[in-house]
């Protein structure tokens, strides 16, 4: 089948994309390689199509499908989407992804190479041709420009031939394999898809479950994505699989997606709305009562599927503040001890069975945690972790919010500075980073949790990098009690740089005491007013980057995230917690990680580790990670081994 015919059939709705397919994931380098291969006449693979009845077809996008039968593209989505975008100048109707991967491709008549538009390099050079314009308008205008340019006339026949080669790409023939037959169910076709794409991205259980849901209700995915976008605007980043699991537990009381098979469209729509409302309530509850008001400090998001099930069984409302606080007590301990950090589905199913009957459900859940841990008390050594990825980082933030830690300059409770304001408190190193590095402390010691506190931006700027033996005494003298309110030991000798380790030990004890006092109060039902009034989802977000790294290191990591995204690769995770999948134990904090690979489920996990201890590197390797200690090494790997692979 000619490429032009394929594109025409996409426009007519005769060829579409099955709902279970993920979005477009190619990057610019892959697009360039495809076009180079097409131009040179190299093999670029065949297409695999599932021909099925239109009435039962589960296709992506909102465009009308052809009557009778429709061809659903199983293998070839990335290639056809790229070519459609280049030739038509716009993505196909089923498109979901980053259109920049194929937008602005140009061709050089002399070098016979494809590159993406660079104004300084290409703007006034007649040898550079806009490929999309050529495809849409033909060769005429470009031939005329060559004829009118004396410097190019000598190579007119060569350039004309090359223009035609590019233009004729749309007439390239693709071999098409067709899967058909009434026995080809969605399950069967997904198995075929995974076999064909054995070297690419596998479909998850959630993808398959959603594909079955979208068959009778094609708008399901967009309806769910709209809710995810709402929460993202409020500072909470959730995944589609997570939301689907919340809906699943509400409707079936089970963790496994297979239980959605018997759920009707109407029931799923109802479950989606109930899940949205209950998640909204939980975000407001956790933000208001615990002060955990944005994604970095949220804690265990995989506790939500169980909590929404519990709330749904309660009719959407908790009976009183004691039930509320007991649920939050359980929630905090799930992320402190990694209840769902490992085998999520098995632990979640176990806990769902504990709440089948509401009477005594919370007590049973808490007892289950005690059996897992042996003791739910927070110990001083629990605050020995480091970095924003530590499980006790949210605890530090929570204590600052709920215990009315005071501003060092004004003496006013910090809570009043941040009602409804995302990240308006900044991380402050009590012992400045520069001072600690000067005295030979390593990165893990510098970024110890017990060296953190939270301040307003104004106060943080006033403190800067001053020696704590100087500035702590000054603030303590000006406003009595402000330093103590941050659980900072008041012995002046501990504020000296040579006593840094003793300072950390003393503060770890104070923090553990404060955490246990608050948690015990939750369990006992001692009522305290919420810290945020109104809905956290309606606030104006002021985003101030939290940073524990040096400015240069933080900028380097942020640049790496942006650069990888520009290549069309997977989104990385900053300060990623590496856990033992079996026990949920926290093993290490990785500066930047791609736990499912740069192309999800296609390549091995990758991490960037800057100035990390050998123990962190060893644990990353043991967990199957490839790591890099410099941006140059990382980029070379990505360009040569990820972006640079040849087309099959």
KACORKA-V92236 format. One record per pair of residues at least 12 apart in sequence whose ideal C-beta (glycine too) atoms are under 6 Angstrom apart, sorted by the first residue. I is the first residue (numbers start at 1). GAP is how many residues later the second one is. D is the distance in whole Angstrom. If there is no record, write none. Layout:
# KACORKA-V92236
i->I gap->GAP d->D
i->I gap->GAP d->D
This chain:
# KACORKA-V92236
i->1 gap->173 d->6
i->1 gap->175 d->5
i->2 gap->169 d->6
i->2 gap->171 d->6
i->3 gap->167 d->5
i->3 gap->169 d->5
i->4 gap->166 d->5
i->4 gap->167 d->6
i->7 gap->77 d->6
i->10 gap->82 d->5
i->13 gap->50 d->6
i->13 gap->51 d->5
i->13 gap->52 d->4
i->13 gap->53 d->5
i->14 gap->52 d->4
i->15 gap->56 d->5
i->16 gap->43 d->4
i->16 gap->54 d->6
i->16 gap->56 d->6
i->17 gap->43 d->4
i->17 gap->56 d->5
i->17 gap->77 d->4
i->18 gap->54 d->4
i->19 gap->39 d->4
i->19 gap->41 d->5
i->19 gap->192 d->5
i->19 gap->195 d->4
i->20 gap->170 d->6
i->20 gap->183 d->6
i->20 gap->187 d->5
i->20 gap->191 d->3
i->21 gap->56 d->6
i->23 gap->73 d->4
i->23 gap->74 d->4
i->24 gap->57 d->5
i->24 gap->73 d->3
i->26 gap->52 d->5
i->26 gap->56 d->6
i->26 gap->75 d->5
i->26 gap->542 d->6
i->27 gap->74 d->6
i->27 gap->540 d->4
i->27 gap->541 d->3
i->28 gap->73 d->5
i->28 gap->88 d->6
i->29 gap->614 d->4
i->31 gap->51 d->5
i->31 gap->70 d->6
i->31 gap->71 d->5
i->32 gap->82 d->5
i->33 gap->614 d->6
i->34 gap->48 d->6
i->35 gap->79 d->5
i->36 gap->78 d->6
i->37 gap->610 d->6
i->38 gap->131 d->5
i->38 gap->134 d->6
i->39 gap->126 d->6
i->44 gap->603 d->6
i->46 gap->129 d->4
i->46 gap->131 d->6
i->47 gap->29 d->4
i->47 gap->127 d->5
i->47 gap->129 d->5
i->48 gap->26 d->4
i->48 gap->27 d->4
i->48 gap->129 d->5
i->48 gap->148 d->6
i->49 gap->22 d->4
i->49 gap->24 d->6
i->49 gap->127 d->6
i->49 gap->129 d->5
i->50 gap->22 d->4
i->50 gap->24 d->5
i->50 gap->129 d->5
i->50 gap->139 d->5
i->51 gap->18 d->6
i->51 gap->20 d->5
i->51 gap->127 d->5
i->51 gap->129 d->4
i->53 gap->16 d->6
i->54 gap->14 d->6
i->54 gap->16 d->5
i->57 gap->13 d->5
i->58 gap->156 d->5
i->58 gap->157 d->4
i->60 gap->34 d->4
i->61 gap->32 d->4
i->61 gap->33 d->4
i->63 gap->30 d->4
i->74 gap->119 d->5
i->75 gap->121 d->5
i->82 gap->20 d->5
i->85 gap->17 d->4
i->86 gap->16 d->5
i->86 gap->19 d->6
i->86 gap->45 d->6
i->86 gap->46 d->6
i->87 gap->48 d->4
i->87 gap->83 d->5
i->89 gap->43 d->5
i->89 gap->47 d->6
i->98 gap->470 d->6
i->101 gap->467 d->5
i->104 gap->12 d->5
i->104 gap->13 d->4
i->105 gap->26 d->5
i->106 gap->16 d->6
i->106 gap->22 d->5
i->106 gap->24 d->6
i->107 gap->22 d->5
i->107 gap->24 d->5
i->107 gap->59 d->5
i->108 gap->19 d->6
i->108 gap->20 d->6
i->109 gap->18 d->5
i->109 gap->50 d->5
i->109 gap->53 d->5
i->110 gap->17 d->5
i->126 gap->19 d->6
i->126 gap->23 d->6
i->129 gap->13 d->6
i->134 gap->33 d->6
i->139 gap->24 d->5
i->139 gap->28 d->6
i->142 gap->21 d->6
i->146 gap->13 d->5
i->186 gap->25 d->6
i->186 gap->26 d->6
i->190 gap->13 d->6
i->190 gap->18 d->6
i->200 gap->402 d->6
i->201 gap->399 d->6
i->201 gap->400 d->5
i->201 gap->401 d->6
i->202 gap->399 d->5
i->205 gap->52 d->5
i->206 gap->35 d->4
i->206 gap->38 d->5
i->206 gap->51 d->6
i->209 gap->48 d->4
i->209 gap->51 d->5
i->213 gap->55 d->6
i->216 gap->49 d->5
i->217 gap->48 d->5
i->224 gap->19 d->6
i->227 gap->49 d->5
i->234 gap->303 d->5
i->235 gap->59 d->4
i->235 gap->60 d->6
i->235 gap->187 d->5
i->235 gap->306 d->6
i->236 gap->59 d->5
i->237 gap->58 d->5
i->245 gap->60 d->5
i->246 gap->29 d->5
i->246 gap->58 d->6
i->246 gap->59 d->5
i->246 gap->62 d->5
i->247 gap->24 d->5
i->247 gap->25 d->6
i->247 gap->28 d->5
i->248 gap->12 d->6
i->249 gap->56 d->4
i->249 gap->60 d->4
i->250 gap->21 d->5
i->250 gap->24 d->6
i->250 gap->25 d->6
i->250 gap->58 d->6
i->250 gap->59 d->6
i->250 gap->62 d->5
i->251 gap->12 d->5
i->251 gap->20 d->4
i->253 gap->99 d->6
i->255 gap->90 d->5
i->255 gap->93 d->4
i->255 gap->94 d->4
i->275 gap->33 d->6
i->278 gap->30 d->4
i->278 gap->33 d->5
i->282 gap->25 d->6
i->283 gap->253 d->6
i->284 gap->251 d->6
i->284 gap->252 d->5
i->287 gap->245 d->5
i->287 gap->249 d->4
i->288 gap->242 d->3
i->288 gap->244 d->4
i->289 gap->39 d->6
i->289 gap->241 d->5
i->290 gap->108 d->5
i->291 gap->107 d->5
i->291 gap->110 d->2
i->291 gap->111 d->6
i->291 gap->240 d->5
i->292 gap->102 d->6
i->292 gap->106 d->6
i->293 gap->243 d->6
i->294 gap->128 d->5
i->297 gap->97 d->4
i->297 gap->100 d->5
i->299 gap->36 d->4
i->299 gap->95 d->5
i->300 gap->34 d->5
i->300 gap->35 d->4
i->300 gap->40 d->6
i->302 gap->38 d->4
i->302 gap->42 d->5
i->303 gap->28 d->5
i->303 gap->31 d->5
i->306 gap->45 d->5
i->310 gap->45 d->5
i->313 gap->45 d->6
i->321 gap->206 d->5
i->322 gap->203 d->3
i->325 gap->197 d->4
i->325 gap->200 d->5
i->326 gap->36 d->5
i->328 gap->194 d->6
i->329 gap->193 d->4
i->329 gap->194 d->5
i->330 gap->35 d->5
i->330 gap->36 d->5
i->333 gap->36 d->5
i->333 gap->43 d->6
i->335 gap->56 d->6
i->336 gap->55 d->6
i->337 gap->36 d->5
i->338 gap->241 d->6
i->338 gap->246 d->3
i->341 gap->238 d->4
i->341 gap->243 d->4
i->342 gap->239 d->5
i->342 gap->240 d->6
i->342 gap->242 d->4
i->377 gap->139 d->6
i->378 gap->134 d->5
i->378 gap->137 d->4
i->378 gap->138 d->5
i->379 gap->133 d->6
i->380 gap->128 d->4
i->380 gap->129 d->5
i->380 gap->132 d->5
i->383 gap->66 d->5
i->383 gap->67 d->5
i->383 gap->125 d->4
i->383 gap->128 d->5
i->385 gap->64 d->5
i->386 gap->58 d->5
i->386 gap->61 d->5
i->386 gap->62 d->5
i->387 gap->60 d->5
i->387 gap->188 d->5
i->387 gap->202 d->4
i->388 gap->160 d->6
i->388 gap->187 d->4
i->389 gap->186 d->4
i->389 gap->187 d->6
i->389 gap->188 d->5
i->389 gap->200 d->4
i->390 gap->59 d->5
i->392 gap->57 d->5
i->395 gap->120 d->6
i->396 gap->56 d->6
i->399 gap->115 d->5
i->400 gap->54 d->5
i->401 gap->130 d->5
i->405 gap->80 d->5
i->405 gap->81 d->5
i->406 gap->76 d->4
i->406 gap->79 d->4
i->407 gap->49 d->6
i->407 gap->52 d->6
i->408 gap->51 d->5
i->408 gap->67 d->4
i->408 gap->74 d->5
i->409 gap->50 d->5
i->411 gap->68 d->4
i->411 gap->71 d->6
i->415 gap->116 d->5
i->417 gap->39 d->5
i->419 gap->113 d->6
i->420 gap->119 d->4
i->421 gap->121 d->5
i->422 gap->119 d->4
i->423 gap->120 d->6
i->423 gap->121 d->5
i->424 gap->118 d->6
i->425 gap->29 d->4
i->426 gap->29 d->6
i->426 gap->31 d->6
i->426 gap->34 d->5
i->427 gap->25 d->6
i->427 gap->119 d->5
i->427 gap->121 d->6
i->428 gap->25 d->5
i->428 gap->27 d->5
i->428 gap->32 d->5
i->429 gap->22 d->6
i->430 gap->21 d->5
i->430 gap->23 d->6
i->430 gap->38 d->6
i->431 gap->20 d->6
i->431 gap->37 d->6
i->431 gap->69 d->6
i->432 gap->33 d->4
i->433 gap->13 d->5
i->434 gap->31 d->5
i->439 gap->58 d->6
i->443 gap->168 d->5
i->444 gap->169 d->6
i->447 gap->101 d->5
i->448 gap->56 d->6
i->450 gap->54 d->5
i->450 gap->57 d->4
i->450 gap->58 d->5
i->453 gap->33 d->5
i->468 gap->27 d->5
i->469 gap->26 d->4
i->469 gap->27 d->5
i->472 gap->23 d->5
i->487 gap->23 d->4
i->487 gap->24 d->5
i->487 gap->27 d->6
i->489 gap->17 d->4
i->489 gap->18 d->6
i->494 gap->12 d->6
i->553 gap->57 d->6
i->556 gap->75 d->6
i->557 gap->35 d->5
i->569 gap->29 d->5
i->570 gap->24 d->6
i->570 gap->28 d->6
i->570 gap->30 d->5
i->572 gap->20 d->5
i->572 gap->22 d->5
i->573 gap->20 d->5
i->574 gap->18 d->6
i->575 gap->14 d->6
i->576 gap->14 d->5
i->576 gap->17 d->4
i->577 gap->12 d->6
i->578 gap->12 d->6
i->578 gap->45 d->6
i->587 gap->32 d->5
i->588 gap->28 d->5
i->588 gap->31 d->4
i->590 gap->17 d->4
i->591 gap->17 d->5
i->591 gap->18 d->6
i->591 gap->19 d->5
i->592 gap->16 d->4
i->593 gap->14 d->4
i->594 gap->12 d->5
i->598 gap->44 d->5
i->604 gap->22 d->6
i->605 gap->19 d->6
i->605 gap->20 d->5
i->606 gap->20 d->5
i->607 gap->13 d->5
i->607 gap->18 d->5
i->607 gap->20 d->4
i->608 gap->20 d->5
i->608 gap->26 d->6
i->609 gap->18 d->5
i->609 gap->20 d->6
